[in-house]
């Protein structure tokens, strides 16, 4: 007897590209690290391809990565997300109250003797994710429309609140607690440019694709013919971004392994606490699997590009703060890929009813 597709495990229904994603990601990380370490001049050469501090290779990878997922969003359903106050309030509290506070606490608890790395981690905690989280959410079969809304909300708050929160967590709060203080020189305009490039461009492209494609050929053609063709480019863009990112910083990471290990410990604790705490919170407040998963991934991810750019601009490219920002994606990428599979397993355990087909790749 043949098992219906909707009753088979979600992972079994993934394409070969998706099913072996951890293998491709590890290979991309290793390739980037080796290139950055052993290929003369590749790091400076890639770093030089930038406009106003924005790395063009990374920007290209992120745009290619995000466009297919945002093209899949049904924008006419966004009102069902904006009306969900439980989801929006939970996301705002997790991202802009608990997340930065947790990273601050972990940085001071686990790196009390390493002030540069500690400051770098606090900056990572302030940079809420607006890019790769869309990929993790899609792989975990989360709610695409909810992810688009939450990422947009995070983007607005990032422009408005990043500099103020940096001042509070690096200067004001340590002063209240009698701890050493640091300063953060970051322009809201620079953050706005980053948001417009990494979210605004692919969001507009995805929206126009949906509207114009459906108007010209209808929704059925758009979702059954067009999306399957562009879908794989999301993962191609992800792998390209990982290779470039680690090639840029490969020498710094491989030349200081013990420092990397010290930085990795609070990051591992942060991702685990934020993801599991957010996922359980979503279940507790009555969200379905799709939105609980989206809440967890949008709360746990961080905007590594912004964190690295701010650390380099403020403290220098060879600083400990910049290294802490670089180690962020080194830990975040494999951990959140693993959490995709954890999320799918918990879906079967906590939401056991038959589920629809996973997203088109």
N, C-alpha and C positions, 0 to 999 in steps of 0.2 A: 504493500500500500504506500503510495507516495504521500509524503508529508507536505501539506500546503505551505506555500512560500512564506505566508505571514506567521506560521507557527515555528519555522526554523530559526535557530539562533541568529541574531542580527549579524554577528561577525561572519557567519557562514554565507550571508547574502552579499557581503562586500566584494568588490572587484579585487583582482589580484593585486593591483596597485595599492588599494586601501588595506588589504589583509596583511601585506608584508611591509606596511608603512614603517614600523619600528626599525626594520632592517635597512630601508632606504635612508631613514633619518640618521641612524648611527653611521652608515657609510658616508653620508654627506658631512657629518660632523668630523669624522676622521680625515676625510679628504681635505676639508677646509683647514683643520689644525696642521696637517702635514704640509700643505701648501704654504701656510703662513710661517711655518717653522723652517722649511728647507728650500723653498723656492725664493731665490734672492730678489728682493725688491718688490714682491707681489703685494705686500701689505701697503707700503707707501704709494705704490702705483694705483691700487684700488681706492685708497683714502684720498688721493688727489683728484679723483673724478667726483667732484662735489660742487654744489652751488649753495652758497650761504650756509655752509656747514651740513647740508643734507647730502648724504652719500647717494649718488645716482644709481650705482648697482643695487644697493639695498632697496632704494625706492622702487626701482623697476621690478625687483623680485616681489616686494610687498603688493604692488599694484596688480601684477599678474596673479598673485596668490588670492587676493581679495575679490577681484572682479567676478569670477564665476560664482562664488558663493552669494555675493550681493545681487547677482543677476537672477538667482533662484528665489529671492525673497518675493513673496506676494504682497506688494505694497498696498493693495486695497484691503489688506487684513490688519494693518498696523493699529487701527483703532481698537482692536480687541486686546492689544498689549497695553496701549496707553491708558485704557480703562481699568487695568488690573493694578490697583493700588498696592496690594500685598507684594507683588513682584517689584514694582518701582521703588517703594519705600525700603524694602529689604535690600535691594541692590545699592541704593544710595548709602544706607547705613554701613553695609559691608565694605563698600569701596572707599568711602570717604571718611569714615569714623574708625571702624574696627581694623581694616587693612593697614593703614599707616601706623596706627597705635601698636598693632601686633608686631610689625617689622621693627619699630623703634624699640620695643621691649626685648625682642629676640637679639637685635644687634648689640644692645647694651649688656644683655645677659651672657651671650656667648662670645662676644668680641670686646670685652672691657679693656684689654691691653692693646688693641689695634684701632686707634681712632680714625685713620684714613679709610680702612675697610668698613668700619662701622658707619661712617658718614655716607659712603657709597651705597651701602645696603638701605639706609634710610631713604635715600633718593630713589632707589629702585621701588621701595614700598609706596612712594608718592606717585609714581608714574603708572596709572591704571591702564590696563590693556585696551587697545583699540584696533589691533590688527590680527595677530595670530589666533586670538581667542575665537575668531569667527571660524577658523579651520577646525579647531578642537571641538567646538560646539556642533559643527556640521558632521564630523566623523562620529560623534556620540549620539547622532540623531536628535539633537536638541531642537528647540523652537527657533527657526530662522528669523521669523518676524520679531520675536522677543529679543534675540541677539542684536538685530539691527537697531532696535530702539534703545537697548541698554548701552550699546557701544556709542550711539549718538549722544545719549545723556552723559556718559562718562567723558566724552570729548568736550562737551560744553563746560562741565565742571573742571576738566583738566586745564582749560584755558583760564578760567576764572580763579581757581583755587590753588593751583600748583605752587606758585611763588609764595603765597601766604602760608600754606601748610609747610613749605620748606623752611620759612623763617620761624614758624612756631616750633617745629620738631628739632631743628638744629640750633636754635638760639634761645627761644623763650622757655620752652619746657625744660631743657637741661639747666638753664639758669634757676628756675624754680626748684629743681631737685639738687642744686649744688654740684652739677656735673659740668665738664668742659663744654664750651660752646663752639659753634662753627657758623660761618656765613654762607649764603647761597645767592649768587648773582645770576638771575635768570629773567629774561624778558618774556612777559606774557605774549608779545607779538611773535617771538620765536616759537613758542609753544603752539600758537594759533597756526603758524605756517606749517608746522609738522602735522597738525591735525588735518588741515586742509589738503595736504599732499597725500598722506597715508590713509585717510578715510574719505575726505570729500571727493577726490577724483574717482576712485572706484565706486563710491556710492552713487554719484551722478551717472556714471557709465552703466552701472547695473540697473538703475531706475529707468534710464532711457531705453536700454535693451528690452526690458520687460514691456514698457508702454508701447514702443514702436513695433516690437516683434509681435505682440498680441494684436495690435491694431492692423498690422499687415497680413498676418497669417493665422491668427487665432491662438487661444491658450493651449489647445491640444498640440498643435505643431510646435509651439514654443517650448513646452515642457517635455515632449517626447522626441523631438528631433534636434532642436537647437541646444538645449541644456546638456544632453549627453555628449555633444561634441566639444563644448567648452569646459565641461566639468573637470576633466583630468588636469587642465592647466593650473588649477588651484594648487594641486600637490607638486606640479613641476615648479611653480613659483616658490612654494615653500622650500623645496630642496635646494633650489638655486640661492635663495636668501640665506639659508643655513651655511652653504658652502662659502659664500662671500663674507658673511659675518665672521665666521671662524677663521677664514684666511686673513682677514684684517687684524685679528687679535690672536692668531695662533701662537706667535712667538711669546707674547706676554703670558699666555696660559701655560704653555709647555715649559717655560723657563722657571716658573714659580709654583711647582706642584703642591708644596706644603701650604702655601698661602691660599691656593685654590681650595684645598681641602678644608681649611678653617672657614673660608667664606661660604663653602657649600653647605655646612652644617645648619646655620640659621635659615638658609634658603630652603633646604629640604623640610625643615620644621614648618616654615611659613606656608609653603605650598600645600602640605598635608593638612595643616590646621584649617587654612582658609577653604580648601576645596571640600573636605569632609564636613566641616562646620556649616558651610553654605548649603551643601546638598541635604543634610539632615534638617536644616532650617526650612528649606523649600518643602520637604516632605511634611514637616510639622505644621506649617501654616496652610497646608492643603493644596499645594501646587501639584499638577500632574507631572509625570516624568520629564516631558520635554522642557517645561519651564524650570523645574527644579535643577535639571542638568545645566541649562543655560545660565541660571543664577550662579551655580557653582563655578563654572568655567570663567564667566565674566568677573567673578570676585577674586579668583585665584591667579589669573594671568596678569602680567605687567607689560608696560610699554618699554621694552628694552632699548629701542632706538632712542627714545627721548631721554631715558636715564643715562645712557652712555654719552649722548650729545651734551647734556647738562653737566655731567661730571668732567668731561674733557674741557668744555668751555670755561668752567669755573676753577678747576684744580690742575688741569694740564693732562696731556695724553699719556704721560708716563706715571701719573699719580696712582696711589692706592685706591682712591675713589673711583677712578676710571676702570681699574682692574675689577673691582667689585661689581661694577655695572656689566662688564664683559662676561663675568662668571654667571650672571643672572640667566641668560639664555642657555648657557652650557648645562645648567641644572634644570631650568624650566622646560625645555623642549622634551627631553626623554621622560621627565616626571609627568607632564600633562598628557603625553602620548599614552603612558601607562594608565593614567586615570581615565582615558577614553574607554579602555577595556574594563576598568573597574566600574565605570558608569553603566556600561551595557550589561554587566553582570548583575548589578544592583537593580537594574530595570526589570530583569526577569524575576528577581526575588521580591521586590517591593511593589511592583506593578505587574502582577502575573497575567493579567488579561491579555488576549491576543492583540497584537500591535500591527499597525500598517507597515507597508514596505518602507525600507529605509530610503534616504534621499537619493535622487538620481545622481550618478557620477558622470 
